Amino acid sequence: MTTAGLEVYEVGGAVRDRLLGLPVHEHDWVVVGASPEAMTERGFEPVGREFPVFLHPHTHEEYALARTERKTGPGYHGFTFHADPDVSLAADLGRRDLTINAMARAPDGSLIDPFHGYDDLKARRLRHVSPAFREDPVRILRLARFAARLAPLGFEVADETLSLCRGMVANGEVEALVPERVWQETAKALMAPAPDEYVRCLRDCGALAVLMPEVDCLFGIPQPARHHPEIDTGDHILRVLAQAVRLDADLATRFSALVHDLGKGVTPAEQLPGHRGHEARGVPLVKTLCERLRVPSACRDLALGVTRHHLDCHRVQALAADDVLALMEGLDLFRRPERLDPFLLACEADYRGRKGLEDRPYPQAEWLRTAFARCREVDASTFVEAGLSGPAIGRAIRSARIEVITRLQTQRR
């Protein structure tokens, strides 16, 4: 057997999730007392660049040599690792972020828990293992992501851990995070059961103001109570995220929910609590945020469309026919029809992301879906056969589509 004679322990997420009664999708293992040479002799394939991690030759699961780490510079790259055979399991577990992630399962099934992670699991508490938590700013992102994942089970961040994170932000550690890692953790958190908790956690420790200041500044910005009983724009954004989860939206739609109202953060004070024109003001802010975090183009493009056109969607049945067509064209739907459903989901989440209005119907979605389907049926060949050519065909198609929309509006009335 490949692992015979090795001192192997199951660690991390598999141990935690099994104790929580959650499905276990992957396993991580720590090997104590072995050398890299001993692993490769048994057929393990080395894959770690900075420290010894190996893939099992049959299961392809990760086996890492027990290791410790020492801070040598700023950010999360500033570490050196020690992975000699003399490193104990307890020392390896001690370098981990949260106590609930610092448990191990021995081959006989017994739990090894030197940092009382099981107690924190029962108390539904997210707590750091040691003061060494402050050495790696990625741990703030991971903490917030675990809050997003486990909040529905009642988990909360321990006060002392939140205080530690605030100190890290004050010391500038968060500024050393690279954009790719921020986006990676944010994307995972957005797809968690409670992405609003990710935003709350980052904001509570001050990291949101550093990483996504355009979102952070929405908190405290008032909106008209007639349309937004929750008043606060930041509160609205969290509610929209929760609605996006309820609608089982994909990543691009959830990201759009997060950023669609950025324009309200720069509304002139004299206009408050109104936000006329916030859609156009939000577009460059979304572009800036996406460039800074290197957001994938699919998420960026949908977010820009939702930012610019969400109010048009809400009032689509009251728009003039040419404005409805302009909405379709602005979203580039005739070339990218796959954008329509994510756009409509984001708009529905926005419409329902308001205090006391979470269950109101959104007939605008089905109406616009029908209107677009009818507009797509307009066939250019009809006008070619009628003798039109060049730009005249485009004008005729547009006129025919406006006529289609007008007929639908008349039927609705």
Secondary structure, DSSP 8 states (H G I E B T S, - for coil): -TTTTSEEEEETHHHHHHHHT------EEEEES--HHHHHHTT-EE--SSS-EEE-TTT--EEEE--EEEE-SSSSS-EEEE--TT--HHHHHHTSSBGGGS-EE-TTS-EE-TT-HHHHHHHTEE-BSSGGGGG-THHHHHHHHHHHHHGGGT-EE-HHHHHHHHHHHHTTGGGG--HHHHHHHHHHHHTSS-HHHHHHHHHHHTHHHHH-HHHHTTTT-B--TTT-TT-BHHHHHHHHHHHHHHTT--HHHHHHHHHTTGGGGG--GGGTT--TTHHHHHHHHHHHHHHHHT--HHHHHHHHHHHHHHHHHHTGGGS-HHHHHHHHHHTTTTT-GGGHHHHHHHHHHHHH-STT-TT---HHHHHHHHHHHHHHT--HHHHHHTT--THHHHHHHHHHHHHHHHHHHHHH-
